[in-house]
Amino acid sequence: MTIRLTDPAGKEIGNMDFDVTKVDQDKMVHWRFTGGPPEWVGTDVTFDMSRQGEYTIVVFGHRNWREAVEFTAHCSMKWATFLLSLRALVETGRGKPSPDDLKIDNWN
């Protein structure tokens, strides 16, 4: 699978390729990045889910970085904005995907 990020004009500013490595419906989805920023290749993203009362709890992780660098911190914050957009999409029918996502710095 491929994720593409665009600027407001629709020009691609980044992309990442990944394989879905595990799926257990309503419980978890795990990805392994195979392309994109060099720091991402070989890393894993995990979405582990559970029901707690009326809430669905999602425990997110971006794991197996070779080393923690400034880009790691940037990605952590960007994942948070993407997950909040996903929450808004599920709850209201309207998210804020790229290029309308919350900008946290001048990187993109």
N, C-alpha and C positions, 0 to 999 in steps of 0.2 A: 504494500500500500504506500501511497505517497501523500504527504501533507505539503501544500503549497501556501506560501504567505505572499500577499501582494500589497503594493502601496495603494493610496487612494485612486490613482489613475489606472490601476489594474496590472501594472508591471510587476512581474515576479521579483521578489527581493530575497527569497529563500525557499528551500524545500528540504524535506527529510523523507527518507524511505525506511520502512520498517516491516517486519514480519510479525504477525500475531502468533505468539508461541504457546499460549494457554488461554482457554476459555472455559469457564464453568458458569453457565447461565445464572444470572442474578447473584453471583458470588464474586467472580473475578475475571479480569482480562489482563493479560500480560503481553507487552510488545518488546521486540529487540530491534534497535536501530541498526540498519545496514548501510545507510547513506545519509548525507547531510553534513553539518559541521563536523570536522574531524574529531572534536571532543565527544561527539555523540555516538559515533560509530562503535558498536559493541556494548552500548549502555542499554539498560532495561527500564521500561516504564511499567508500573504496576498500578492497577485500580482494583482494590479489594473492597467489596461491598457487603453490608449487612443491614438488616432491619432492626431498629430499636424503637419500639412503639410506632408512632406515626412518621418517623424519620427513616430515610435511607442514609446510612453513613458510608462515605467513600473515603478510604484511606489510600492516598496517592503517594507514589514514590518514583523518583528518577534515580536509578541505582547503577552502581558499578562504573562510576567515572574513574578514569585513570589517575586523575589528580584534581584537587579543588583549585580552581582558578577564578578570576573575576567573572568569566563567562558562566561558571556554575551558579554564582549568586544571581546573575541576570536571568538565567533560565528558570531558577526557582521562583522568582517573582513573576515572570511571564506565565509560567504554568498556573500560578494562582489566579492571574487575570483570565486565563482561558477557562479554568474550572468555574470561576464565578460567571463567566459568559454562558457556559453550559448549564449551570444552575438556572440562570435567568431564562434560557431557552426552554428548559423543562417546565419551569413554574409559570412562565408568562407567554410562551410561544415566540419570544423574541430575545435573541442573544446579541453579542457584539463581537462577531468574528473579525479577523483581519479582512480588510484594512481599517475597520471601525473599532478595533480593540482598544483598550485602555493603554495609552502610551506611558511607559515608566522611565524612559531615558531617550537619548538621541541616537540609539543604535539602529532603529528602523522606524 
